[in-house]
Amino acid sequence: MVTLSKPMIEQFLVKPSKPNTSPLVIPDIPLIDLSKPESKHHLVKACQDFGFFKVVNHGVPTKFINELEAEAVKFFSSPLANKEKFGPPNPFGYGNKNIGKNGDVGWVEYLLLKAKPESDYPENFQGIVNDYVTSVKTMACEILELLADELKLQPRNVFSKLLKDEQSDSVFRVNHYPPCPEFHETEKNGQKLVGFGEHTDPQIISVLRSNNTSGLEISLRDGSWMSVPPDSESFFINVGDSLQVMTNGRFKSVKHRVVANGTKSRLSMIYFGGPPLSEKIAPLPSLMQGEEDSLYKEFTWFEYKKSAFNSRLSDNRLGLFEKIVAS
């Protein structure tokens, strides 16, 4: 990585939390065994309480995980000139430090790829990414169908069919957070080095796997940030904004961020399960109880995606689509 001067590092720093914003109680991340019959109950509870959870017995072959991680490490270790052949991102391709087009920056380099077999990938990525994404997508659909079962929704593929649709607008991202020798937290008065700024995921569901370097943090309801212990053997699942809308706010899209490590490299791989661009997103009528009002205006995924990508990461993207309900 290129050595940075102090002024250049400053743009990647986030101010320390105020003394009164530390969580009073550090909750446990919900851990759900997908092989157990009671998993669907725990899945719904986790989506309602956290919007974030960890799954084991997920069915994704270790071979696919290891092969993709090895290829990603090889790609990000290659000379910058080689990586830049796949950039700049528009929006797909290789990106470095600039996230999106609205001024967000982070101590990260990444590959953003279409989650479709015919997509244009860097050399050696094609088959490996396809195997991995196919397997992770199957797991994501299983989770969505278990959620539908517990919510007593018919048909049970009411969520998963959007990911399985041939026109599904799903994407796959590989993030690499390199070490930053110039950054020493003790010298920065508790400031943190931002790898990827705070945001929610706009899609339906996100499936994350990372190596054993820490960095992921989620925002709790009291506004404090909680560090998520890394676990390379498991997958972490995020509820997306679209699923929050479809459940009329029952499931919560969790705000999260990544803080980079001064000494260790972090690699993460995320599948974002999205609906077709023309899909109308609105609370499911079968979930609405009695005189319950819809909290959101109906929109297409194309409309929401366009709005999200024209905003800053930390913006309340769903705010523009919330209904003002008279009290």
Secondary structure by P-SEA (a helix, b strand, c coil): cccccccccccccccccccccccccccccccccccccaaaaaaaaaaacccccccccccccaaaaaaaaaaaaaaaaccccccccccccccccccccccccccccccccbbbbbcccccccccccaaaaaaaaaaaaaaaaaaaaaaaaaacccccccccccccccccbbbbbbbbbcccccccccccccbbbbcccbbbbcccbbbbbbcccccbbbbccccbbbbbbbbccbbbbbbcaaaaaaacccccccccbbbbbccbbbbbbbbbbbccccccccccccccccccccccccccaaaaaaaaaaccccccccccccccccc
